[in-house]
Amino acid sequence: MPTLLRIDASAQLEERSLTRHLTGLFTQNFLAHAPGTKVIIRDVGLNPIPAIDHKFIHAAFTPPDAREPWMNERLALSDALIDEVIAADIVVLGAPMYNYGMPSALKGWIDHIARIGRTFSFDLARGDTPIEPILSGKRLVVLSSRGEFGFAPGGVRAHLNALDPALAACAHYFGVAQADIETIAIEYQEFKDARHEASVKSAEARAASLAVKLAGGAAQAA
């Protein structure tokens, strides 16, 4: 049976977080149709991942057989986070838009996932494309919320959307191809009007429907 990795990155308390509402709804519907699914939950919003520093970089770029004990200790959390991604068939990101980009907590998680020798290889013999992903075959579901509206391609604020392109650019670290990214977003959050209510209902329905669809596909693959 499949493994679902749920990452929540909202800084809001759980009862106020729209993205946690969506990730919870998605997980609930997925389990209803694929009850044997293993679910891994990592809440980096409430339990932020520490930022990388020069020690992390030194350790990560030192060959494993040459690392000193402190280097392995410094990379232990990164290794655990990467192991969760490796185990997952589907990565579900609760990713609110903060200041038109991703929460710092989510960026910290990605920085720990992007590791040479673990999620990508680097070889200058490849010319101008030296980075090659190591992982593959996974799906990414992005469940988001935005205070304003019109951030989808062609929308009035599409040019301000720094969240979706950044996640797409980093998806290869998770083993996800561009065609295997699904994004569902609640908009109009700051307006708190009928448009927001309609957006919430639409996102809820789409998240539930996508969960059922992916659960069915996972069951057939099993």
HELIX and SHEET records of a PDB file:
HELIX    1   1 GLU A   14  ARG A   16  5                                   3    
HELIX    2   2 LEU A   18  HIS A   33  1                                  16    
HELIX    3   3 HIS A   54  ALA A   60  1                                   7    
HELIX    4   4 PRO A   64  ALA A   66  5                                   3    
HELIX    5   5 PRO A   69  ALA A   87  1                                  19    
HELIX    6   6 SER A  104  ILE A  113  1                                  10    
HELIX    7   7 LEU A  124  ARG A  126  5                                   3    
HELIX    8   8 ALA A  158  LEU A  160  5                                   3    
HELIX    9   9 LEU A  163  CYS A  170  1                                   8    
HELIX   10  10 ALA A  171  PHE A  174  5                                   4    
HELIX   11  11 ALA A  194  ALA A  221  1                                  28    
SHEET    1   A 5 LYS A  38  ASP A  43  0                                        
SHEET    2   A 5 THR A   3  ASP A   8  1                                        
SHEET    3   A 5 ILE A  90  GLY A  94  1                                        
SHEET    4   A 5 LYS A 138  SER A 145  1                                        
SHEET    5   A 5 VAL A 176  ILE A 186  1                                        
SHEET    1   B 2 PHE A 120  PHE A 122  0                                        
SHEET    2   B 2 ILE A 131  PRO A 133 -1                                        
END                                                                             
